[in-house]
């Protein structure tokens, strides 16, 4: 599934900001094949993306979709504020401002929120000081997963806002599709270089707001209402070794559907 357009534009914005403010990042990426000409493309891609978003907004007003999108953006901002509060307990202002993307300001507010969230997520995943300030490894992972979930929800709402199915004028949507392809090609080059950054320098990826697969702390791996165990089931159980259990459905025939109480309930088969 193609990445949402707002997410692609957000990636371009946060990378443009990082490449502008970190000479070390530019030098490191240049040695890995991401030269100055590629770095200079980030700002242009980000700005053109905003132009197309505004063109879509002027073409058709959809207050319901617009409200849903901004409500989702507010949730991400609340997560960012909570994360900043946790970091203030043990880190200096300069480190926090970098991790929160304080220097990132796009014309479109939602693009700004997306870019800042990408910066914060990348900081949690690649900066040991940031992760430790949030608490134990589990705590840092939970904070990052919540932020990523809220960001995905926001991106889903932006796709609804950019939906073209109900509109006859296809010109602006074709431009958006073409520009999304250009950003994806640019990101592929960035990914190829970022994946080669030495372990000792992965903290530089926080400036980019982009972390390649297999680099830094993992993100994801959770599901609603599922307990993560330190030791999980590693093999298929033998059905011959199955014994009666109070958790089996036969013991919950209508009278103990929630598996409550002290144990077995005799089945009625009625």
C-alpha positions, 0 to 999 in steps of 0.5 A: 500500500502506498504511503499516505501523501501527508506522511511523504511530505512530512518525511521531506520536511523533517529531513530538510530541517535535519540536513539544514541544521546538522553538517555532520549528518550531511557529511556522513550521508555524502560519504554513503552516496547521498550527495549534496544535490540529493540533500538539496531536493528535500526542501523543494519536495516538501514545499511542492507537496504543500502547494498541492495540498493547498490546491486540493483544499481550494478545489473542494471544501469538506468540513467533516473530513477537515475536522476529523483530520485536525482532531487526529492531529490534536491527539498527536500533539497531545502525545508530543506534549506528554513526551516533552513533559517526561523528557523535561525531568532529566534532559536539557532544553536543547536536547528536548527541542531537537527531539521534539522538532521545535525548529520544524514549521511548515505552512500547513499545520498538519504537515508540521505535526506529522514532521514533528512526530516523525522526528520524535519517534526517530529520536526515541528509537536512535538516541539512548538518552531520550529512551532512558529519560522516558523510563525503562526499555518497555516504557520507551517502546510503549511511548513510541508505539502510542505515538506511531499509532496516533500518527497512523490514525492521522495519516488515515484521516488525511487520505480521506481528505485527499480522496478523489472518488467523488470529484470530477476534476482529476488534474490536481490528484494526478499531480499529487500522485506524480509528486508522491512518486518523486518523494518515494524515489528520493526516500529510496536513495535516503534509505540506502544511505541511512541503512549504512550509517555506523552503529556509533552514529545512528543518533544522527538519524534522529535529525532525519526523522527517518529510521531504516528497517533493522536500525535502532529500537524496533517500533510496533509488535503490539496488538490490542489487549494482547499481553507480551510475554518474555517467553512465548510459545515456540512450537506447535502443541501436541494435541495428544497432550491436551487435558481438560481445562476450565478455560475450554468452551465446554465449561461455559455453556451459557452460565459462565460465558466470561470464564469468571468464578472459581473454575469449572461449570458443568455443561448443560448442552441446552 
